Amino acid sequence: MRSNTEKIIAKKKLATNLGRACVILALVGVVALFLWFKSYVTLVAKNRDEMIKYEKFILPVVMMDPVPFDDAGQIDEEVALQIAMWDSLLGENRENFAYDENGMLLVPATDLDVSAHKLFGVGLTLKHETFYDTDGTYLYDPDIMAYRVPSMAKVSYTPYVESVTKTPEKTILKVGYVPPGNMWSTKLEEKDDREIRADKYMFYDLYKGEDGSYIGSIRDIDALAPPMS
């Protein structure tokens, strides 16, 4: 039989081993929690980066707030020109546009055609002519096949992509229309999710085309909601 001293020593060893095991398990738990949190933060950041890309893509459409449609050919002709114009003005080619003798920006009609195709695929063909919006006149000059555009600030909605749902057929964006701000001073990357107050929401259905995704339809979320009982 073991003496009392031996029993005490055995109990101490058991307690020490259990203590070490608890410490090891605790450390493993901390490491696992850290790795999970790190992956979660990375995923959230990646998702937000994707949403910002979508926001930049649909920005000129949200700015003009077109009536919901099932086919891009249903978009009002003047609204379609406004969308294509602002996509061109906010695009990378803006720095290459020339000015006329009156200081008006010359925007080639072909740039609007490219913008329309990028945004709506082959479903929209522009009819080039002078058009207007609440901020100014866009004078079309058929001799040079370009628009004369005055310098102006554009006050409009900006998009906030709240969610992205991907199916085999399409990508569905739930888009909040954030109240008007000056387009030249608005930066989508600097939006704080906690401060977003959208006036309304729309579903944007994006389909895959030969040159990338395009907007196939816009649906009014309120119109799709079931009636209140």
HUFEN-V794867 format. One record per helix or strand of 2 or more residues. SS is the DSSP state (a for helix, b for strand). FROM is the first residue (numbers start at 1). TO is the last residue. Records with the same first field share a line. If there is no record, write none. Layout:
SS = FROM-TO / FROM-TO
This chain:
a = 4-64 / 72-74 / 77-89 / 92-96 / 109-123 / 188-190 / 193-195 / 221-224
b = 98-99 / 105-108 / 131-133 / 136-141 / 146-149 / 155-166 / 171-182 / 198-209 / 212-220
